[in-house]
Amino acid sequence: MTSNISRARGRFRKRGPRGGLGFGLQSNPPRAVMEKAMGTLNKYILRQVAGAAFMTVGLFVFVLVLGNVMKEVVGDLAAGRLSIGFFLYIVALLIPGVIPYALPMGMLTGILLVFGRMSAQSEVVAIKACGRSIYSMAAPVFFIAIIASLFSVGINFNYAPIADRTYKSALRNLIRNNPLQFIQPGSFIKDFPGYVIYANGEDGGELAGFRIWELDKQGRSRVSIQADRGVLDYDDSADEIVLTLKNGSAEKARDDDPENLRTPLPTARFDELVIKLPLNEIIGGMDKNNTRLKLMTFSELMKARDTWHPRPLEETTPELAYRDGIEVRIQIQKNFAMAFSIFSMVVLAVPLGIKASRSETFANVAIALALAMSYYMMIVVISWLEKYPHMRPDLLIWLPNIIFQAAGCALIRRSSKN
């Protein structure tokens, strides 16, 4: 019997890679077979991570767009101010602005889901038993993270600012074409900062039974105006909504006791009163000098480093000019840092997913949200330092990335030794 076993072993040793299991009994499997196995495993991890990340990024995009829609335009749609086609157009313009936030969270969640499941089902143990390290397992994931980071750079510096400006311009044109549609009879309108408007009804393009309250900084009524009729128009040269009130009266609250409405100052009568509402107070400034930094593209930010000042030039001192330059640099570095936060979170997600060993979706999503919120909170805190330019917040904005990558590298190194 011993001789039969010896002869069988000899036959298996002589069989090459084409002999089926013969290579499995050799101490050193052929290099080509090992490279093929490694390529198959890389493709497997790549497909799993890409599929999970695509679904989770789509989920976060949907949630963030829905939140913006509920805050910005769903009230106008319900009030009949927007058509369905224009509403869908507005929703499409909101998508590029949320992608920089959805991509890091989606990638982080997808990787936690994939590696958590692989670890829970002992696939990671089996891969390590075959001689593969955690670095080789993470290589396909890092490849996806680099591609996603470069894609996010383009979104942050080009598509998101352009889409945001187009969104505001579309709303501006909607008000220009028909300002009356933003005053719905029988409803208190608070879309105009510093004013509350109410009209009983509409008659021939004019508002009947018109009431308007001018508010102070604490939101208290400072002036109360009522008129028989009101007309809304748009002044294209001044970019203002012009409200013309006819046959009315105005009451002003006392400065020493504004909440005492029983004893206002004497009523003033008028035949016609014109109130001008600048459109950039409703939507946000769109002029070149007052455009917010986050609405600028990369080329505009580079030009604005030494020229952008949010105040009249005669009021700008050297100290204020330096601080303005730091604010522009913060926005540039923030766009880059937010894009490469994808890679930072991926570096941390790989060892966390292996260590957590959880296949439950809820647990992995909770971990991803906690990490993402921690990152964004650090970004917000550092952004507050723009008032202290000597602390160089434009460089500190990279600190969350450094912390996440350092923690991720330490965890990967620790996991590779286990």
Secondary structure, DSSP 4 states (H G I P E B T S, - for coil): -HHHHHHHHHHHHH--GGGSGGGGGSSS--HHHHHHHHHHHHHHHHHHHHHHHHHHHHHHHHHHHHHHHHHHTHHHHHTT-S-HHHHHHHHHHHHHHHHHHHHHHHHHHHHHHHHHHHHHTTHHHHHHHTT--HHHHHHHHHHHHHHHHHHHHHIIIIIHHHHHHHHHHHHHHHHHH-GGGG--TTS-B--STTEEEEEEEEETTEEEEEEEEEE-TTS-EEEEEEEEEEEEEEETTTTEEEEEEEEEEEEE-BTTBTT-TTSPPPPEEEEEEEEEEEHHHHS---STTT--GGG--HHHHHHHTTT--SS-GGG--HHHHHHHHHHHHHHHHHHHHHHHHHHHHHHHHHHHHHHH----HHHHHHHHHHHHHHHHHHHHHHHGGGG-GGG-HHHHTTHHHHHHHHHHHHHHHHHHH-
